[in-house]
């Protein structure tokens, strides 16, 4: 019995390679992955190119590092409130990703956060985020964008190449929008946005 227990534990440790609370590499092939309870940081490229479709976070995860899930098969993700630090390119080129919700306590969405996520149709940003970085370039399936009042600034090229955008709703009338933030998109309220923020947000 003890031997079986040890074997299972060894297998688990092979699947989830971790050190000092950091998940360094996931070696499994499960489509739904529950993160180990002793992990507080998802390390750089931990799930790079993995076949994971969904990740179940617990409330001790505080950081997700650069490119943690890039090029993986992830389809949906909700980043929990416990997360305080997000690296660059976390979901870069996750072409199957359809749903992203940010509940976490981050102020700025990082660079290339969802770059090239061509199937992303639903993006939910909670009321703590103050700045949208160059995070969502090439999300060609995103049709509706609704940014909460907390967002004060949209950086240059933030949503460039989001060619499917049909409507952009900005809750904060004082919002600052960078150059080409919506390059190549043609939302139905484009003229109205140009009248307020200028043509430079589109081209």
C-alpha positions in Angstrom: 0.0 0.0 0.0 2.8 2.4 0.9 4.6 1.5 -2.3 1.5 2.1 -4.4 1.2 5.5 -2.6 4.8 6.3 -3.4 4.4 5.3 -7.0 1.4 7.5 -7.4 3.2 10.4 -5.8 6.2 9.9 -8.1 4.0 9.9 -11.1 2.3 13.1 -10.0 5.6 14.7 -9.4 6.7 13.7 -12.9 3.6 15.2 -14.4 3.8 18.4 -12.4 7.5 19.4 -12.1 7.6 22.0 -9.4 10.1 23.7 -7.1 9.7 26.2 -4.3 6.0 26.8 -5.2 6.7 27.3 -8.9 5.2 25.0 -11.5 8.1 24.7 -13.8 6.7 22.2 -16.4 3.5 20.3 -17.0 4.3 16.9 -18.6 0.8 15.4 -18.7 -1.7 15.1 -21.5 -5.0 15.8 -19.6 -7.4 18.2 -21.2 -8.6 19.5 -17.9 -5.8 20.3 -15.4 -6.3 21.1 -11.7 -3.2 22.9 -10.4 -1.3 21.4 -7.5 -2.2 22.9 -4.1 1.4 23.7 -3.3 1.9 25.9 -6.4 1.6 29.7 -6.1 3.4 30.6 -9.4 2.8 29.1 -12.9 6.3 29.3 -14.4 7.5 30.5 -17.7 6.3 28.3 -20.6 5.0 25.7 -18.1 2.1 24.7 -20.4 3.8 25.7 -23.7 2.3 23.7 -26.6 0.5 21.4 -24.2 -2.9 19.8 -25.0 -4.6 21.4 -22.0 -8.1 22.8 -22.7 -9.0 24.1 -19.3 -7.1 24.9 -16.1 -8.7 24.9 -12.7 -7.0 27.5 -10.4 -7.1 27.5 -6.6 -7.0 30.7 -4.6 -3.3 30.6 -3.8 -2.1 31.3 -7.3 -0.4 34.7 -7.3 1.6 34.9 -10.5 1.5 33.6 -14.0 4.8 34.1 -15.8 5.8 34.8 -19.4 4.3 32.6 -22.2 2.9 30.2 -19.5 0.2 28.8 -21.8 1.4 30.0 -25.2 0.7 27.8 -28.2 -1.4 25.4 -26.0 -4.9 24.1 -26.8 -6.6 26.0 -24.0 -10.2 26.9 -24.8 -11.4 28.9 -21.8 -9.8 30.6 -18.8 -10.8 32.7 -15.8 -7.9 34.4 -14.1 -8.8 34.4 -10.4 -8.7 37.4 -8.0 -5.7 35.9 -6.2 -3.4 36.6 -9.2 -1.4 39.8 -8.8 1.3 39.4 -11.4 0.9 38.5 -15.1 3.8 38.1 -17.5 3.9 38.8 -21.2 2.5 36.5 -23.9 0.7 34.2 -21.4 -1.9 33.1 -24.0 0.0 34.1 -27.1 -1.0 32.1 -30.2 -3.6 30.0 -28.4 -5.7 29.7 -31.5 -8.5 27.6 -29.8 -9.0 30.0 -26.9 -12.6 31.3 -27.0 -13.2 32.8 -23.6 -11.1 34.9 -21.3 -12.2 36.5 -18.0 -9.9 38.6 -15.9 -11.0 38.8 -12.2 -7.5 39.4 -10.9 -6.0 42.4 -9.1 -3.8 43.5 -12.0 -3.8 47.1 -13.1 -2.4 46.7 -16.6 -3.0 43.8 -19.1 0.4 42.6 -20.3 2.0 42.7 -23.7 0.8 40.0 -26.1 -1.4 38.6 -23.4 -3.8 37.1 -26.0 -1.9 37.9 -29.2 -3.0 35.9 -32.2 -5.9 34.2 -30.4 -8.0 34.1 -33.5 -10.9 32.2 -31.9 -11.4 34.5 -28.9 -15.0 35.6 -29.0 -15.7 36.7 -25.4 -13.4 38.9 -23.3 -14.5 39.9 -19.8 -12.4 42.5 -18.0 -13.3 43.2 -14.4 -13.4 46.6 -12.7 -9.9 46.6 -11.4 -8.0 47.0 -14.6 -6.8 50.5 -15.4 -4.8 50.1 -18.6 -5.0 47.8 -21.6 -1.6 47.1 -22.9 -0.7 45.9 -26.4 -2.5 42.7 -25.4 -5.1 41.6 -27.9 -3.6 42.0 -31.3 -5.0 39.8 -34.0 -8.0 38.5 -32.1 -10.0 38.4 -35.3 -13.1 36.7 -33.9 -13.7 39.3 -31.1 -16.9 41.1 -32.0 -17.9 43.0 -28.9 -15.7 44.9 -26.6 -16.9 46.4 -23.4 -14.3 48.1 -21.2 -15.3 49.0 -17.6 -15.2 52.4 -16.1 -11.9 51.6 -14.3 -10.0 51.5 -17.6 -8.3 54.9 -18.1 -6.0 54.1 -20.9 -5.7 51.9 -24.0 -2.2 51.6 -25.3 -1.0 51.9 -28.9 -2.0 48.9 -31.0 -3.8 47.3 -28.1 -6.6 45.7 -30.3 -4.9 46.1 -33.7 -5.9 43.5 -36.2 -9.1 42.7 -34.4 -10.9 42.8 -37.8 -14.2 41.3 -36.5 -15.0 44.0 -34.0 -18.6 45.1 -34.5 -19.1 47.3 -31.5 -16.7 49.0 -29.0 -18.2 50.2 -25.7 -16.1 52.4 -23.4 -17.6 53.0 -20.0 -15.1 55.8 -19.1 -15.7 59.0 -21.0 -12.3 60.3 -20.0 -10.4 57.3 -21.4 -7.2 57.9 -23.4 -6.7 55.9 -26.5 -3.4 55.3 -28.1 -2.4 55.3 -31.8 -3.8 52.5 -33.9 -5.3 50.9 -30.9 -8.1 49.6 -33.2 -6.1 49.4 -36.4 -8.0 47.5 -39.2 -11.3 47.2 -37.3 -14.5 48.6 -38.6 -17.0 48.7 -35.7 -20.5 50.1 -36.4 -19.8 53.0 -34.0 -16.5 53.9 -35.8 -17.6 57.4 -36.8 -18.8 58.2 -33.3 -15.5 57.0 -31.9 -13.5 59.0 -34.5 -15.5 62.2 -33.6 -14.4 61.8 -29.9 -10.9 60.3 -30.1 -9.7 61.1 -33.6 -8.9 59.0 -36.6 -5.5 58.0 -35.3 -7.1 55.3 -33.1 -8.0 53.3 -36.3 -5.1 54.1 -38.7 
